[in-house]
Amino acid sequence: TGTWRLHEFDGGTAVSYDWRVRAGKPLIRRFSPIVKPLFRANHNWVMRRGEGALTRWLASPQRVARTTSVLKT
């Protein structure tokens, strides 16, 4: 289950996402203590890469130009 929260502040927007994961299959629940650190490490790696890609995209002059032209239409 995931919940997005958006909060306006000083002319910007803060975004948070709360994601609750529950293992439903018995086999996954049984081995969860063993594999949880691996899943956590993978998640953290993916999030760091996603943050970097999003930061580059938001700073992209091409994105700003496209967004501006779309807003003027």
C-alpha positions as CSV (number, residue, x, y, z in Angstrom):
1,T,0.0,0.0,0.0
2,G,1.4,3.4,-0.9
3,T,0.3,6.9,0.1
4,W,1.6,10.1,-1.6
5,R,1.6,13.4,0.3
6,L,2.2,16.7,-1.3
7,H,2.7,19.9,0.8
8,E,3.1,23.4,-0.6
9,F,5.8,25.5,0.9
10,D,7.6,28.8,-0.1
11,G,6.4,28.5,-3.7
12,G,7.5,24.9,-4.0
13,T,6.2,21.5,-3.3
14,A,7.4,18.8,-0.8
15,V,6.6,15.2,-1.7
16,S,6.6,12.2,0.6
17,Y,5.6,8.6,-0.2
18,D,4.8,6.1,2.5
19,W,5.0,2.5,1.2
20,R,3.9,-0.4,3.4
21,V,4.9,-3.8,2.1
22,R,3.5,-7.1,3.5
23,A,4.7,-10.5,2.4
24,G,1.7,-12.6,1.7
25,K,3.3,-15.9,0.7
26,P,4.4,-18.3,3.5
27,L,7.8,-19.0,1.8
28,I,8.6,-15.3,1.6
29,R,7.5,-14.7,5.2
30,R,9.7,-17.6,6.4
31,F,12.9,-16.4,4.7
32,S,12.1,-12.7,5.2
33,P,14.7,-12.3,8.1
34,I,17.4,-13.6,5.8
35,V,16.6,-11.7,2.6
36,K,15.3,-8.4,4.2
37,P,18.8,-6.9,4.3
38,L,19.4,-7.7,0.6
39,F,16.0,-6.2,-0.3
40,R,16.8,-3.1,1.8
41,A,20.2,-2.6,0.2
42,N,18.7,-3.0,-3.3
43,H,16.0,-0.6,-2.5
44,N,18.4,2.0,-1.2
45,W,20.6,1.6,-4.3
46,V,17.6,2.0,-6.7
47,M,16.3,5.1,-4.7
48,R,19.8,6.8,-4.9
49,R,19.9,6.2,-8.7
50,G,16.3,7.5,-9.1
51,E,17.0,10.6,-7.0
52,G,20.1,11.4,-9.2
53,A,18.1,10.8,-12.4
54,L,15.2,13.0,-11.2
55,T,17.5,15.7,-10.1
56,R,19.2,15.8,-13.5
57,W,15.8,15.8,-15.3
58,L,14.4,18.6,-13.2
59,A,17.6,20.7,-13.9
60,S,17.4,20.0,-17.6
61,P,17.0,23.1,-19.8
62,Q,15.1,20.9,-22.4
63,R,12.6,19.9,-19.7
64,V,12.0,23.6,-18.7
65,A,11.6,24.6,-22.4
66,R,9.1,21.8,-23.1
67,T,7.1,22.5,-19.9
68,T,7.0,26.2,-20.7
69,S,5.8,25.7,-24.2
70,V,3.1,23.2,-23.0
71,L,1.9,25.7,-20.4
72,K,1.6,28.5,-23.1
73,T,-0.6,26.4,-25.3
